[in-house]
Every structure is written in structure tokens, then in C-alpha cells.
């Protein structure tokens, strides 16, 4: 399944300190932004693992031509500058790369809450657009403001969307686990009239107060502005939109049924002598111990592309490469998963195996 990659963009392209010509640039001083041509020229030969937090993350994600990449940047000149520079190098390699400004997400504390609401709204629009196009959403929460990253992590947890992260000093991707949260999305349904009403337009505090009478559970989700209005807080807005998305998206994908055969019967990897990476026996045994795995075979078709990829989503066949580049064992994992959604659930689990 192709992916809708949603990547927040920060300013590490400008602020990282190394041999880049503009090293030392900071938004705290009135330094001019570098020349666009200079940045493009430098990026053309730079190590993408070191160029920026975003390029490091996307490198580890192993993008394919079928993936769509959306770069989300703050409502600041430097945020847009970095996003445009990054888009320039990815548009030459991938079919669909788009830029999106997160309205009012900037340095001013007075509007930052509004910016976080814009982030949630924009992210959900992209998730739904990707779903309509048959793409699996992945949130890259590496670049940007810390609060921005935190909100994406929570949104991913509530909607069971994969969130990935990588530190600037690391080369390996961190996949934040999908949390099987039991949260009360029906809370929003029970108060749907209130949430819809207050979200529709700014409401006078006196009018909101009449809604809150006898509903103390709603008070922590609203706040006053400076103009006599009471609005949903950023957290309240996140809860409202995530619950609405959850309730409209149908039942969750469940883990496939178990194959009752013992692990030794699932191991169909040939015992013919040829080069195999160290530790392959333990890894194959680990695969065979997974309840939904039916068979593990050697398969050259698993070469190329991502380390873990879906070969046949309808039948639950997944390709996995074990080992390092040049010393890899390509494996075909047959599972009881049926359909793209279940196959992606299993593939995501396999990505975390070592």
C-alpha cells in the first residue's frame, strides 16, 4: 500500500551547525535568509542524513515513487523557506510533493493555540485525502515546534496512525508504538450539539456559560479569549476532531486469526548452504513464533524497496529483508491476514523486529 507521508518541517536546515555556508543562522537575530540558489546547490551534494531533521527521517522511511509527501510548515518566513527548499529536492524524485502552511502557527503565544488547531485540521484533511486515494497515513513528527510534535503524537495515538521520529544524531528511525487506547469517543457524541455549536463561530462567553451550567465535564475544554468570547482549547479541539474522525471511520482493523501449527512447521527456509547474515536462524525462528504467520520462505522477490513491504495485501503476503546492505536474506512471510488493512497492521509489527 502506498503511503500519505505527513511531515512537519522545522528550521534545522537553517540552524544546524556544520560546514553549510549559512551555519550559525538564527531567528533570534535579524539575519537575512540565505540565497535560494545557494541552498539548492548545497542540498544537491549534501548528506541527507545530516542536511536536516526532515531529510534524515524521510531517508530512513525509504520513500517509494507511489508515496505522496506533504510538507507542513509554520506561518513564518523561515518555515516556508525550509519547506520550499526541501520540496525542491523531493519533487525531482517523487510523484506527489505538496506544501501546506499551518495558519497562525508562529512565535506569538497569543495565536499559538489557534495554530495548533490549524495543525490538527490540516492533518486530518490530509489523512482523509490519502485514505480516499488508497494511501496509508504516516506522521513524521521530527521537525517543528515541540508543542506541534506533541500534538501529532497524541493525534496519532488516538487515531492509531503510525508516528515516526528520528533524532538528528541518529540514523535509525523510531516508530512510536500504536497505543491500543480505550478512550471515550462517545463523549463527543453525547455533547455533539455543544461541540458543533462552539466550533461553528466565536461565541460570547455569556452564551457559552449557559451551555456549561450542569455540564462541569466540558469546562476543562474551553478558554476565554481577549474579545469576550469563549472557545475550545487546543486540547478540546483535538478531542473533538479526533473523536469525530474515529466515529466516522468505521470499526478498527483487528489482528488476524492465529495459525495453530507449531513454529517448526512454519519454517520453510531452505537449508542449502550459501551465505546468510549472522543471526538469521534466530530471526526466522522469531518470525515463525508469531501467531498469525503461516509460513516463512526464502524469496528473492523480497529484494529491493523497503525493508518490510507488502507483496500481496489480499492474501497477507509480506516481504522482509534481514541483514545489512549487501548481506541480506530476503524472506516471504505468509500470514493469515486478509486485505490491505490487516496486512499493513502485521507489516507494521514486523518493522519493529530485530
C-alpha positions as CSV (number, residue, x, y, z in Angstrom):
1,X,0.0,0.0,0.0
2,X,1.3,3.4,-0.9
3,X,1.6,6.0,1.9
4,X,0.5,9.5,2.6
5,X,3.6,10.9,4.4
6,X,2.7,14.0,6.5
7,X,5.9,15.6,7.6
8,X,6.2,18.7,9.8
9,X,9.0,21.0,8.9
10,X,11.2,22.9,11.3
11,X,14.3,25.1,10.7
12,X,17.1,22.6,11.2
13,X,18.1,23.2,7.6
14,X,19.0,26.7,8.6
15,X,20.1,26.3,12.2
16,X,22.3,23.1,12.1
17,X,25.9,24.0,12.8
18,X,28.4,22.4,10.4
19,X,30.1,23.4,7.2
20,X,27.0,24.7,5.4
21,X,27.6,28.3,4.1
22,X,25.0,29.9,6.3
23,X,25.9,28.0,9.6
24,X,25.0,30.0,12.6
25,X,21.8,31.4,11.2
26,X,19.3,32.0,13.9
27,X,15.8,33.6,14.0
28,X,16.8,35.5,17.2
29,X,18.9,37.8,15.1
30,X,17.7,39.8,12.1
31,X,19.9,37.7,9.8
32,X,18.7,37.6,6.2
33,X,17.7,34.2,4.8
34,X,20.3,32.6,2.6
35,X,20.0,32.8,-1.2
36,X,17.6,30.1,-2.5
37,X,20.1,29.1,-5.2
38,X,22.9,28.6,-2.7
39,X,20.7,26.4,-0.5
40,X,19.6,24.3,-3.6
41,X,23.2,23.9,-4.7
42,X,24.4,22.8,-1.3
43,X,21.5,20.3,-0.9
44,X,22.3,18.8,-4.2
45,X,25.5,17.3,-2.8
46,X,24.8,17.2,0.9
47,X,24.5,14.1,3.1
48,X,20.7,13.9,3.5
49,X,21.1,12.3,6.9
50,X,22.9,15.4,8.1
51,X,21.2,18.1,6.0
52,X,18.1,18.5,8.2
53,X,15.9,16.6,10.6
54,X,13.3,16.1,7.9
55,X,15.6,14.7,5.3
56,X,17.1,12.3,7.9
57,X,13.6,11.0,8.8
58,X,12.5,10.7,5.1
59,X,15.7,8.8,4.3
60,X,15.0,6.2,6.9
61,X,11.4,5.9,5.8
62,X,12.5,4.7,2.4
63,X,10.0,6.6,0.3
64,X,8.8,5.0,-2.9
65,X,7.6,6.7,-6.1
66,X,4.0,5.8,-5.2
67,X,4.1,7.6,-1.9
68,X,2.7,11.1,-1.5
69,X,4.7,13.6,0.6
70,X,3.0,16.6,2.3
71,X,5.4,19.1,4.0
72,X,3.7,21.2,6.7
73,X,5.4,24.4,7.7
74,X,4.8,27.1,10.2
75,X,3.4,30.5,9.5
76,X,6.9,32.1,9.4
77,X,9.2,33.2,6.6
78,X,11.9,30.7,7.7
79,X,9.4,27.9,8.0
80,X,8.2,28.4,4.4
81,X,11.8,28.9,3.2
82,X,12.9,25.5,4.6
83,X,9.8,23.7,3.3
84,X,10.2,25.1,-0.2
85,X,13.9,24.2,-0.2
86,X,13.1,20.6,0.8
87,X,10.3,20.3,-1.7
88,X,12.8,21.2,-4.4
89,X,14.9,18.1,-3.8
90,X,11.9,15.7,-3.4
91,X,9.9,16.9,-6.4
92,X,12.7,15.6,-8.7
93,X,12.3,12.1,-7.2
94,X,8.7,11.5,-6.2
95,X,5.4,11.8,-8.0
96,X,3.4,14.0,-5.5
97,X,5.0,16.6,-3.1
98,X,2.9,19.3,-1.7
99,X,3.4,22.3,0.7
100,X,1.0,23.3,3.3
101,X,1.2,26.3,5.7
102,X,-0.2,25.8,9.2
103,X,-2.1,29.0,9.6
104,X,-1.1,31.2,12.6
105,X,1.4,28.7,13.9
106,X,4.3,31.0,14.7
107,X,6.2,32.6,17.6
108,X,3.4,34.6,19.1
109,X,1.9,33.0,22.2
110,X,-1.4,34.8,21.7
111,X,-2.1,32.9,18.4
112,X,-0.2,29.7,19.0
113,X,-3.3,27.8,20.3
114,X,-5.1,28.8,17.0
115,X,-2.1,27.5,15.1
116,X,-2.3,24.1,16.9
117,X,-6.0,23.9,15.9
118,X,-5.0,24.6,12.3
119,X,-2.4,21.8,12.5
120,X,-5.0,19.2,13.6
121,X,-7.5,20.4,11.0
122,X,-4.9,20.3,8.2
123,X,-3.5,16.9,9.3
124,X,-6.9,15.3,9.3
125,X,-7.7,16.7,5.9
126,X,-4.5,15.1,4.5
127,X,-5.2,11.8,6.3
128,X,-8.7,11.6,4.7
129,X,-7.4,12.6,1.3
130,X,-4.8,9.9,1.5
131,X,-7.4,7.4,2.6
132,X,-9.6,8.3,-0.4
133,X,-6.7,7.7,-2.7
134,X,-5.9,4.3,-1.1
135,X,-2.9,5.5,0.9
136,X,-1.9,4.7,4.5
137,X,-1.2,7.8,6.6
138,X,2.2,8.1,8.3
139,X,3.0,11.1,10.5
140,X,6.6,12.3,10.6
141,X,6.9,14.3,13.9
142,X,10.6,15.3,13.8
143,X,10.6,18.9,12.7
144,X,8.8,21.9,14.0
145,X,7.8,23.4,17.4
146,X,7.8,21.0,20.4
147,X,4.1,21.5,21.0
148,X,3.4,20.8,17.4
149,X,5.2,17.5,17.6
150,X,3.4,16.6,20.9
151,X,0.0,17.2,19.3
152,X,0.8,15.0,16.3
153,X,1.9,12.2,18.7
154,X,-1.4,12.4,20.6
155,X,-3.4,12.6,17.3
156,X,-1.6,9.5,16.0
157,X,-2.3,7.6,19.3
158,X,-6.0,8.5,19.3
159,X,-6.5,7.5,15.7
160,X,-4.0,4.6,15.5
161,X,-1.9,6.4,12.8
162,X,1.8,5.5,12.8
163,X,4.1,8.2,14.0
164,X,7.8,8.2,13.3
165,X,10.6,10.2,14.7
166,X,14.4,10.4,14.4
167,X,16.9,12.4,16.4
168,X,19.4,14.5,14.5
169,X,22.3,12.4,15.9
170,X,20.7,9.0,15.0
171,X,20.4,7.1,11.7
172,X,17.7,4.7,12.8
173,X,14.0,5.5,12.7
174,X,12.0,5.4,15.9
175,X,8.5,4.1,15.2
176,X,6.3,5.3,18.1
177,X,4.0,2.3,19.1
178,X,0.4,2.5,18.2
179,X,-1.4,2.6,21.5
180,X,-4.5,0.5,22.0
181,X,-6.1,3.3,23.9
182,X,-9.6,2.8,25.3
183,X,-10.8,6.4,25.2
184,X,-14.4,7.6,25.2
185,X,-15.0,8.9,21.7
186,X,-18.7,8.7,22.6
187,X,-18.1,11.6,24.9
188,X,-18.2,13.9,21.9
189,X,-21.3,12.2,20.6
190,X,-23.1,12.9,23.9
191,X,-22.2,16.6,23.6
192,X,-22.3,16.8,19.8
193,X,-24.6,19.9,19.8
194,X,-22.2,21.8,22.0
195,X,-19.1,20.9,20.1
196,X,-20.6,21.7,16.8
197,X,-22.1,25.0,18.0
198,X,-19.0,26.4,19.7
199,X,-16.8,25.3,16.7
200,X,-19.0,27.0,14.2
201,X,-18.1,30.6,15.1
202,X,-16.8,32.6,18.0
203,X,-19.4,32.5,20.8
204,X,-19.9,35.1,23.6
205,X,-18.7,33.9,27.0
206,X,-22.1,34.6,28.5
207,X,-23.8,32.3,25.9
208,X,-21.2,29.5,26.4
209,X,-21.7,29.8,30.2
210,X,-25.4,28.9,29.7
211,X,-24.3,25.7,28.0
212,X,-21.8,24.8,30.8
213,X,-24.4,25.0,33.5
214,X,-24.7,21.5,34.8
215,X,-22.0,20.2,32.5
216,X,-18.8,20.5,34.5
217,X,-17.0,17.9,32.3
218,X,-16.9,20.5,29.5
219,X,-15.2,23.3,31.4
220,X,-11.7,22.0,31.0
221,X,-12.1,22.0,27.2
222,X,-12.8,25.7,26.8
223,X,-11.0,29.0,27.4
224,X,-11.7,32.7,27.1
225,X,-10.0,35.0,24.5
226,X,-9.4,38.7,24.8
227,X,-12.5,39.7,22.9
228,X,-15.3,38.4,25.2
229,X,-15.5,35.0,23.5
230,X,-15.1,31.5,24.9
231,X,-13.5,29.0,22.5
232,X,-12.5,25.3,22.6
233,X,-8.9,25.0,23.9
234,X,-6.4,23.3,21.5
235,X,-6.8,20.1,23.5
236,X,-10.6,20.4,23.3
237,X,-10.4,20.9,19.6
238,X,-8.1,17.9,19.2
239,X,-10.5,15.7,21.2
240,X,-13.5,16.9,19.1
241,X,-11.9,16.4,15.7
242,X,-10.2,13.1,16.6
243,X,-13.4,11.7,18.1
244,X,-15.4,12.8,15.0
245,X,-12.8,11.1,12.8
246,X,-12.8,7.9,14.8
247,X,-16.6,7.6,14.8
248,X,-16.8,8.2,11.1
249,X,-14.1,5.8,10.0
250,X,-15.8,2.6,10.9
251,X,-14.6,-0.3,13.0
252,X,-10.9,-0.7,13.8
253,X,-8.8,-3.2,12.0
254,X,-8.3,-6.3,14.1
255,X,-5.2,-8.6,14.4
256,X,-5.5,-11.6,12.1
257,X,-6.5,-15.0,13.5
258,X,-3.9,-17.5,14.7
259,X,-2.4,-20.3,12.7
260,X,-2.4,-23.2,15.2
261,X,0.6,-25.1,13.8
262,X,3.8,-25.1,15.8
263,X,6.6,-22.7,14.7
264,X,8.9,-25.5,13.4
265,X,6.3,-26.4,10.8
266,X,6.1,-22.8,9.5
267,X,9.9,-22.6,8.9
268,X,10.3,-23.4,5.2
269,X,13.6,-21.6,4.6
270,X,15.9,-23.8,2.6
271,X,18.8,-25.4,4.4
272,X,21.0,-25.2,1.3
273,X,24.4,-23.8,2.1
274,X,25.1,-20.3,0.9
275,X,26.0,-17.0,2.5
276,X,23.5,-15.9,5.2
277,X,23.8,-12.9,7.5
278,X,24.7,-13.6,11.1
279,X,21.7,-14.3,13.3
280,X,19.3,-15.3,10.5
281,X,18.2,-18.6,12.3
282,X,17.1,-16.7,15.4
283,X,15.3,-14.1,13.2
284,X,13.4,-16.8,11.2
285,X,12.5,-18.6,14.5
286,X,11.2,-15.3,15.8
287,X,9.0,-14.8,12.7
288,X,7.7,-18.4,12.9
289,X,6.7,-17.8,16.6
290,X,4.2,-15.0,15.6
291,X,0.7,-16.4,15.9
292,X,-0.6,-15.1,12.5
293,X,2.4,-16.3,10.5
294,X,1.7,-19.4,8.4
295,X,5.0,-19.9,6.6
296,X,8.4,-18.3,6.2
297,X,10.3,-19.0,2.9
298,X,13.3,-17.7,1.1
299,X,12.1,-15.4,-1.8
300,X,14.3,-13.2,-4.0
301,X,11.2,-11.1,-4.7
302,X,11.7,-9.5,-1.3
303,X,14.8,-7.8,-2.6
304,X,14.5,-4.1,-3.4
305,X,12.3,-1.4,-1.9
306,X,11.6,-1.0,1.8
307,X,13.0,-3.4,4.4
308,X,9.4,-4.6,5.0
309,X,6.9,-4.4,2.2
310,X,3.5,-5.9,1.4
311,X,3.8,-8.3,-1.6
312,X,0.1,-9.4,-1.7
313,X,-2.2,-7.5,0.6
314,X,-5.3,-9.5,-0.3
315,X,-3.6,-12.8,0.8
316,X,-1.4,-11.4,3.6
317,X,2.0,-12.0,2.0
318,X,4.8,-9.7,3.2
319,X,8.4,-9.4,2.1
320,X,11.1,-8.9,4.7
321,X,14.9,-8.4,4.2
322,X,17.1,-9.5,7.2
323,X,20.7,-8.3,7.5
324,X,22.6,-5.3,6.2
325,X,23.0,-3.9,2.7
326,X,24.9,-6.4,0.6
327,X,24.4,-9.2,3.1
328,X,20.7,-9.7,3.2
329,X,18.4,-12.6,3.4
330,X,15.1,-12.0,1.5
331,X,12.1,-13.7,3.1
332,X,8.5,-14.3,2.1
333,X,6.2,-14.2,5.1
334,X,2.8,-15.8,4.5
335,X,0.2,-14.8,7.1
336,X,-3.5,-15.2,7.9
337,X,-4.1,-11.5,7.3
338,X,-6.7,-10.8,4.6
339,X,-6.9,-7.4,3.0
340,X,-4.6,-4.4,2.9
341,X,-5.6,-3.1,6.3
342,X,-4.8,-6.3,8.2
343,X,-1.6,-6.8,6.1
344,X,-0.4,-3.3,6.9
345,X,-1.1,-4.0,10.6
346,X,1.1,-7.1,10.5
347,X,3.8,-5.4,8.4
348,X,4.0,-2.5,10.8
349,X,4.6,-5.1,13.6
350,X,7.3,-6.8,11.6
351,X,9.1,-3.5,11.1
352,X,9.9,-3.5,14.8
353,X,11.5,-6.9,14.8
354,X,15.3,-7.2,15.2
